[in-house]
Amino acid sequence: MINKRLLVKNLLAHNDENSFYDKKRFISIGEKEGKAKFLKHVCALANSNPKNNSFIVIGVEDEDNTIVGVDFFDDSKIQNLVNAYLDNPPLISYENIPFPHLPEGKVVGLVTIRSNGKVCALRKNIWKYYGGAVFFREGSISLPKAFDIELKDINSDKVATIEQHARNNIEYTLDAVLNFFNTRHPDLTSDYKVFKEQFVVCWAGNKKKVKGKTYYSRVDIELINEQVKLFYSALDEITIDYDDDSFKTLEYVQLGLGSQQKYYPLEEMVITFSDNGKYAINSKLIFEPPQFDKKTLYHVYNTNNALLKKLENHIPLTDSEHTDMTHLPATYLICYLNGFEEAKDKMNNSRALIKAYDSHVYQSLKESQRILRKVYYA
């Protein structure tokens, strides 16, 4: 069982960027350029490593390997993105790896890429890259290749050694459990469950009971053995259920206009543990977008646009407008879910303005975009 935090450390310590490993300060797959560059690197790493894993580490300074972290990135549908744009797509996973020195909610992103043994190529045009393009790694750079295309296995031994040095042990597991309870979440209700005598799942959150059902908010869930953060949200609420073989969460999101707020089921995640030391994570989107009166939404949408215009022009907001600003991310999301296609661009383009305006509203914007990502890639 691989400790992913150790794996990241070994990758950073053992190698500069090369044909099986890349590092990024951040990725931006919500924008066309960022999505295209990400797909290029995935394609190149898959082609350069046909028989072993390759990796992209996200949240690291390029110059000196300083681990600065990125926001928790909850995108279980990233495989859908790869499948849509690449022929012979590799298997891909995105995992959130906590590091003790990072602020709450910040992690290191670890993308693991496993080739299917065939040449991977772009399926269609995206940004400045043409459909049919094939990329390979040359040193630390992903470059297109138009001739002499052949998959060569040159890194299996190196990757196997790095992964072997990242194997977990009891000391790492116990240290991580104690750190989760005593250091990271001393103010929250915390619990754990051991599955198949091998896997330890820890979770923490504010706990409440409504009509006999237990809900958690400010939730953090980790698969301790592999040092992988499974879920993190400062705003949404979830329920947790488990038996001897599986651990299940059901996430709810709060949406509405004004005082008419309601919780809607968003996504169900089930982790199934096997006796052979393996586990599988399956996520199912169960979200049904709330529908609102179009006339009301036109008013809300125009109000939001006017608020952003005021911020852009440094015009002071009234007390009621400050209140409207707290609802702006969620109401833009509702507008988009009800057919206002431009609302998605408004959310993307307003990130810098809202971040400068208020950290709580900015957090709400990131949560709304996270929901949008789940729905968009479903």
C-alpha positions in Angstrom: 0.0 0.0 0.0 1.6 3.3 -1.1 1.7 6.3 1.1 1.0 9.1 -1.4 2.6 11.8 0.7 5.9 9.8 0.7 5.5 9.2 -3.0 5.2 13.0 -3.6 8.3 13.6 -1.4 10.3 10.9 -3.3 9.3 12.3 -6.7 10.4 15.8 -5.6 13.6 14.6 -4.0 14.7 12.0 -6.5 14.1 13.6 -9.8 13.8 16.8 -11.7 10.9 16.8 -14.2 11.5 14.0 -16.7 9.7 11.5 -18.9 7.6 10.0 -16.1 7.1 13.0 -13.8 5.9 16.6 -14.2 5.2 19.3 -11.6 3.0 22.3 -11.7 2.3 25.3 -9.5 -1.4 24.9 -10.4 -3.7 23.7 -13.3 -6.7 25.4 -14.7 -8.9 22.9 -16.5 -11.9 25.2 -16.3 -10.4 27.3 -19.1 -9.7 26.1 -22.7 -6.0 26.9 -22.6 -5.4 25.3 -19.2 -7.5 22.2 -20.3 -5.5 21.9 -23.5 -2.1 22.1 -21.7 -3.2 19.5 -19.1 -4.3 17.1 -21.8 -1.1 17.6 -23.7 1.0 16.6 -20.7 -1.3 13.6 -19.9 -0.9 12.4 -23.5 2.9 12.8 -23.5 3.4 11.1 -20.1 1.2 8.2 -21.2 3.1 7.7 -24.5 6.5 8.0 -22.7 5.6 5.4 -20.1 3.6 2.6 -21.7 4.2 0.0 -19.0 4.3 2.0 -15.7 2.7 4.9 -13.9 3.6 8.5 -14.5 2.7 11.5 -12.4 1.9 15.2 -12.3 2.5 16.8 -8.9 0.4 20.0 -8.5 1.1 22.7 -5.9 4.9 22.9 -6.1 7.1 25.9 -7.0 9.1 25.1 -10.1 12.3 26.7 -9.1 13.0 25.2 -5.7 10.3 22.4 -5.2 8.7 24.3 -2.3 5.4 22.7 -1.5 2.9 25.6 -1.4 -0.3 23.6 -2.1 -3.5 24.2 -4.0 -7.2 24.2 -3.1 -8.8 20.8 -2.5 -9.9 19.7 -6.0 -12.9 17.4 -5.9 -13.2 16.2 -9.5 -14.2 12.5 -9.7 -15.1 13.0 -13.4 -11.6 13.9 -14.6 -11.5 10.5 -16.4 -14.5 11.7 -18.4 -12.5 14.7 -19.6 -9.6 12.6 -20.7 -11.9 10.1 -22.5 -13.6 12.9 -24.3 -10.4 14.5 -25.8 -7.9 11.6 -26.2 -7.9 8.5 -28.3 -6.5 5.5 -26.4 -6.9 7.4 -23.2 -4.9 6.3 -20.2 -6.4 5.5 -16.8 -6.1 8.7 -14.7 -6.8 9.6 -11.1 -6.6 12.9 -9.2 -5.9 12.6 -5.5 -5.6 15.3 -2.8 -2.6 14.8 -0.6 -2.5 16.6 2.8 0.8 18.0 4.1 1.0 19.1 7.8 2.4 22.6 7.1 -0.3 23.6 4.6 -3.3 25.7 5.7 -6.7 24.0 6.1 -8.2 23.2 2.8 -4.8 23.3 1.0 -3.3 20.1 -0.4 -0.9 18.8 -3.0 -2.6 17.4 -6.1 -1.3 14.1 -7.4 -2.3 13.0 -10.9 -1.5 9.4 -11.6 -1.5 8.3 -15.3 -1.5 4.7 -16.5 -1.1 4.0 -20.2 -3.3 1.4 -21.9 -0.3 0.3 -23.9 -1.4 2.0 -27.1 -0.4 5.4 -28.7 -2.4 8.2 -27.1 -3.4 11.1 -29.3 -5.7 14.1 -29.3 -9.1 13.2 -30.6 -10.2 16.7 -31.6 -8.9 20.2 -31.8 -8.5 22.2 -28.6 -6.9 25.6 -28.2 -3.9 25.6 -30.6 -3.5 21.8 -30.7 -4.9 19.9 -33.6 -6.9 16.6 -33.5 -4.6 13.7 -34.2 -1.6 15.3 -32.6 0.7 12.8 -30.6 2.9 14.1 -27.8 5.9 12.6 -26.1 8.2 13.7 -23.2 11.6 15.0 -24.1 13.3 15.7 -20.8 11.0 18.0 -18.9 9.0 19.1 -22.0 6.0 17.7 -23.7 6.5 17.9 -27.5 4.5 16.9 -30.5 5.9 14.0 -32.7 4.9 13.4 -36.3 7.2 10.5 -37.3 9.0 7.5 -35.8 6.2 7.1 -33.3 7.0 4.1 -31.1 6.2 3.3 -27.5 9.3 2.5 -25.5 9.6 1.2 -21.9 12.5 2.9 -20.3 11.3 3.9 -16.8 9.7 0.8 -15.3 12.6 0.1 -12.9 12.9 3.7 -11.8 9.2 4.1 -11.1 9.0 0.7 -9.3 11.9 1.8 -7.0 10.3 5.1 -6.2 6.9 3.5 -5.4 8.6 0.8 -3.3 10.3 3.5 -1.2 6.8 5.0 -0.5 5.3 1.9 1.0 3.3 2.5 4.2 4.0 1.0 7.6 2.3 0.9 11.0 4.2 3.9 12.4 3.2 6.2 9.5 -0.4 5.1 9.9 -0.6 5.6 13.7 1.2 9.0 13.5 -1.3 10.1 10.8 -4.4 9.0 12.9 -3.1 10.9 16.0 -2.3 14.0 13.9 -5.8 13.9 12.4 -7.5 13.8 15.8 -5.3 15.8 18.0 -3.6 18.4 15.8 -5.8 19.0 12.7 -9.3 18.7 14.2 -9.3 19.1 17.9 -12.4 21.2 17.8 -14.5 18.9 15.7 -16.3 15.5 16.3 -13.9 12.9 15.0 -14.2 9.2 14.4 -12.5 6.3 12.5 -13.2 2.9 11.1 -10.8 0.1 10.2 -11.8 -2.0 7.1 -10.5 -5.5 6.3 -7.8 -5.1 9.1 -5.8 -2.9 6.7 -7.5 0.3 5.8 -8.2 3.2 8.2 -10.7 5.9 7.3 -10.9 9.0 9.6 -13.5 11.7 9.4 -14.2 14.9 11.3 -16.9 17.5 11.2 -19.6 19.4 13.1 -22.2 16.8 14.0 -25.9 17.4 14.2 -29.1 15.2 14.2 -32.2 16.1 12.3 -35.2 13.7 12.5 -33.0 10.9 13.6 -30.5 11.3 10.8 -26.9 12.4 11.5 -25.4 15.1 9.3 -21.8 16.6 9.3 -20.7 20.0 8.2 -17.1 21.4 7.9 -16.2 17.9 6.9 -12.8 16.3 6.3 -12.4 12.7 5.4 -9.1 10.9 4.8 -7.9 7.4 3.8 -5.1 7.4 6.3 -3.0 4.5 4.9 -2.4 6.3 1.6 -2.5 9.8 3.0 -5.3 10.8 0.6 -8.0 13.3 1.4 -11.3 11.9 0.1 -13.6 14.8 0.9 -13.3 18.4 2.1 -15.9 21.1 2.3 -16.2 24.1 4.5 -19.9 24.7 3.5 -21.8 21.6 2.3 -23.3 18.9 4.5 -23.0 15.1 4.2 -24.3 11.9 5.8 -21.9 9.0 6.5 -22.8 5.3 6.5 -20.6 2.3 6.6 -20.5 -1.5 7.2 -17.7 -4.0 7.3 -16.9 -3.8 3.6 -17.7 -0.2 2.5 -17.8 3.5 3.5 -20.5 5.7 1.9 -21.1 9.5 1.9 -24.0 11.4 0.5 -23.3 15.1 -0.1 -25.9 17.8 0.1 -25.7 21.4 -1.2 -27.7 24.3 0.0 -29.3 26.3 -2.8 -32.1 28.9 -3.0 -33.1 32.5 -3.5 -33.1 34.8 -0.5 -34.7 33.1 2.5 -36.0 30.1 0.4 -33.0 27.8 1.0 -33.1 24.1 0.7 -30.7 21.2 0.8 -30.4 19.1 -2.4 -28.6 15.7 -2.7 -25.6 16.1 -4.9 -23.3 13.1 -5.1 -23.0 9.7 -3.5 -19.5 8.2 -3.0 -18.9 4.6 -2.1 -15.5 3.1 -1.2 -15.6 -0.7 -1.3 -12.7 -2.5 0.4 -11.5 -6.0 -0.6 -9.7 -8.8 1.3 -6.8 -8.7 -1.2 -5.6 -5.2 -0.1 -7.4 -3.3 -2.8 -10.2 -0.8 -2.8 -12.5 0.9 -5.3 -14.1 4.3 -5.2 -17.3 4.9 -7.2 -19.1 8.2 -7.3 -22.6 8.8 -8.6 -24.1 12.2 -9.3 -27.7 12.3 -8.1 -28.3 16.0 -8.4 -31.5 17.3 -9.8 -31.1 21.1 -10.3 -33.8 23.2 -8.7 -36.0 25.1 -11.1 -37.1 28.7 -10.5 -39.3 31.3 -12.3 -37.4 32.7 -15.3 -38.6 36.3 -14.6 -37.2 36.2 -11.1 -33.9 34.8 -12.3 -33.5 37.5 -14.9 -33.8 40.0 -12.1 -31.3 38.1 -10.0 -28.8 37.7 -12.9 -28.9 41.4 -13.8 -28.5 42.4 -10.1 -25.4 40.2 -9.9 -23.9 41.7 -13.1 -24.5 45.2 -11.7 -22.8 44.3 -8.4 -19.7 43.0 -10.3 -19.7 46.2 -12.4 -19.7 48.3 -9.2 -16.8 46.3 -7.8 -14.9 46.6 -11.0 -15.3 50.4 -11.0 -14.6 50.7 -7.2 -18.0 52.1 -6.5 -19.1 51.5 -2.8 -21.9 49.1 -2.2 -24.9 49.7 0.0 -25.7 47.5 3.0 -28.3 45.6 1.0 -25.9 45.1 -1.9 -23.3 43.7 0.5 -25.9 41.2 1.5 -26.6 40.4 -2.1 -22.9 39.8 -2.7 -22.9 37.0 -0.1 -25.5 35.2 -2.3 -23.9 36.0 -5.6 -22.0 32.8 -6.3 -24.9 30.5 -5.4 -27.4 32.6 -7.4 -25.1 32.6 -10.4 -25.0 28.8 -10.1 -28.8 28.6 -10.0 -29.0 30.8 -13.0 -26.6 28.6 -15.0 -28.5 25.5 -14.0 -31.7 27.1 -15.3 -30.3 27.9 -18.7 -28.3 31.1 -18.3 -25.2 29.9 -20.1 -23.3 33.1 -19.6 -23.4 32.8 -15.8 -20.6 30.2 -15.9 -18.3 32.8 -17.6 -19.4 35.4 -15.2 -18.3 33.2 -12.3 -14.9 32.4 -13.9 -14.2 36.0 -14.8 -15.2 37.4 -11.4 -12.7 35.3 -9.3 -10.1 38.0 -8.8 -12.7 40.7 -8.0 -14.5 38.5 -5.4 -11.2 37.3 -3.9 -10.3 40.9 -3.3 -13.7 41.7 -2.0 -14.3 39.1 0.7 -12.7 35.7 1.6 -16.0 34.1 2.6 -17.7 35.1 -0.6 -14.7 33.8 -2.5 -14.9 30.5 -0.7 -18.6 30.3 -1.7 -17.6 31.0 -5.3 -15.1 28.1 -5.2 -17.8 25.8 -3.8 -20.3 26.8 -6.5 -17.7 26.1 -9.2 -16.9 22.8 -7.6 -20.6 21.8 -8.0 -20.6 23.1 -11.5 -17.6 20.9 -12.4 -19.3 17.8 -11.0 -22.5 18.6 -13.1 -20.6 19.6 -16.2 -18.4 16.4 -16.4 -21.2 14.0 -15.4 
